[in-house]
Amino acid sequence: MKRSHWESWHDSYSVKNSDLSYRLEVVKQRLQELIERFEVPVRILSLCAGQGHDVIQTLKENPNLNISKALLVELDPKNVSVGESEIKRSGLGTVNYLEGDAANVSLYSDFVPVEILLLCGIFGNISLDDIKNTLERSSSFLAPGGFVVWTRHRKEPDATPAIRNWCAEFGYREIAFDTPDRHEFSVGTYELVKAPSKFLPDGKLFQFTSSC
Ligand SMILES: C[S@@+](CC[C@H](N)C(=O)[O-])C[C@H]1O[C@@H](n2cnc3c(N)ncnc32)[C@H](O)[C@@H]1O
């Protein structure tokens, strides 16, 4: 059977020192550090979660992390099935997939608020207006003092200066902006330092510009 674009996209995770495998290690490290900050069981929401390597590996490698539940929202059924198999193999009872369009906020309205929101592998595939809209709405998905982790490549024209400015505008404080030498990706880790905005279970966050 023909593999989908977004299924094959995950292949370079298994290439040692690829941009993607290196980025994964940074995201996992940041995710672990964020979970460890909380004294309460942590809720995680990952949009466009793909095969879920970041959340699944972090929880599998650190069985003592205090997790309440994690929801991975993903559109591609094959990626959902790969991720679900790995969750089962790893015995992670707190992690579940929701197959569907993560741009539709109503889809996961029963799951929010969360302590940690992952927006990884999204900002390189949507317009600047949609990035801004997603960041603006993101604070309504978070519990007070929650965190967001996002990724974005830094190819010219580098959008990360604008993204970092929007984070500040929408009430986030930068915890880390990882831009490792010799790699094109960046990982932004942000803490919500204003009150979360009101959650509205409607509207669309973004439209992917690459094929799915
Ligand atoms: C660049 S990959 C990132 C996957 C994962 N977050 C990671 O960093 O490994 C983008 C993922 O978004 C999924 N996707 C694309 N449009 C989507 C949508 N509207 N809702 C949910 N998932 C979507 C694709 O199937 C793909 O798995």
The ligand as an SDF file (V2000), in Angstrom:
LIG
                    3D

 27 29  0  0  0  0  0  0  0  0999 V2000
    5.5000   17.6800   10.4490 C   0  0  0  0  0  0  0  0  0  0  0  0
    4.5350   16.3710   11.0940 S   0  0  0  0  0  0  0  0  0  0  0  0
    4.8000   16.5450   12.8500 C   0  0  0  0  0  0  0  0  0  0  0  0
    4.4330   15.3270   13.6420 C   0  0  0  0  0  0  0  0  0  0  0  0
    4.8100   15.4050   15.1310 C   0  0  0  0  0  0  0  0  0  0  0  0
    4.2030   16.5190   15.8050 N   0  0  0  0  0  0  0  0  0  0  0  0
    6.3160   15.4630   15.2860 C   0  0  0  0  0  0  0  0  0  0  0  0
    6.8420   16.5530   15.5490 O   0  0  0  0  0  0  0  0  0  0  0  0
    6.9390   14.4190   15.1320 O   0  0  0  0  0  0  0  0  0  0  0  0
    2.9260   17.0450   10.8910 C   0  0  0  0  0  0  0  0  0  0  0  0
    1.8210   16.0800   11.2890 C   0  0  0  0  0  0  0  0  0  0  0  0
    0.5810   16.7880   11.2680 O   0  0  0  0  0  0  0  0  0  0  0  0
   -0.4200   15.9350   10.7410 C   0  0  0  0  0  0  0  0  0  0  0  0
   -1.5050   16.8190   10.2840 N   0  0  0  0  0  0  0  0  0  0  0  0
   -1.5550   17.5960    9.1710 C   0  0  0  0  0  0  0  0  0  0  0  0
   -2.6770   18.3370    9.1500 N   0  0  0  0  0  0  0  0  0  0  0  0
   -3.3400   18.0230   10.2940 C   0  0  0  0  0  0  0  0  0  0  0  0
   -4.5480   18.4640   10.8720 C   0  0  0  0  0  0  0  0  0  0  0  0
   -5.3140   19.3750   10.2730 N   0  0  0  0  0  0  0  0  0  0  0  0
   -4.9350   17.9380   12.0580 N   0  0  0  0  0  0  0  0  0  0  0  0
   -4.1690   16.9840   12.6830 C   0  0  0  0  0  0  0  0  0  0  0  0
   -3.0130   16.5460   12.1900 N   0  0  0  0  0  0  0  0  0  0  0  0
   -2.5950   17.0490   11.0200 C   0  0  0  0  0  0  0  0  0  0  0  0
    0.2820   15.1390    9.6810 C   0  0  0  0  0  0  0  0  0  0  0  0
   -0.3900   13.9670    9.3720 O   0  0  0  0  0  0  0  0  0  0  0  0
    1.6390   14.9050   10.3350 C   0  0  0  0  0  0  0  0  0  0  0  0
    1.6360   13.7120   11.0810 O   0  0  0  0  0  0  0  0  0  0  0  0
  1  2  1  0
  2  3  1  0
  2 10  1  0
  3  4  1  0
  4  5  1  0
  5  6  1  0
  5  7  1  0
  7  8  2  0
  7  9  1  0
 10 11  1  0
 11 12  1  0
 11 26  1  0
 12 13  1  0
 13 14  1  0
 13 24  1  0
 14 15  1  0
 14 23  1  0
 15 16  2  0
 16 17  1  0
 17 18  1  0
 17 23  2  0
 18 19  1  0
 18 20  2  0
 20 21  1  0
 21 22  2  0
 22 23  1  0
 24 25  1  0
 24 26  1  0
 26 27  1  0
M  CHG  2   2   1   9  -1
M  END
$$$$
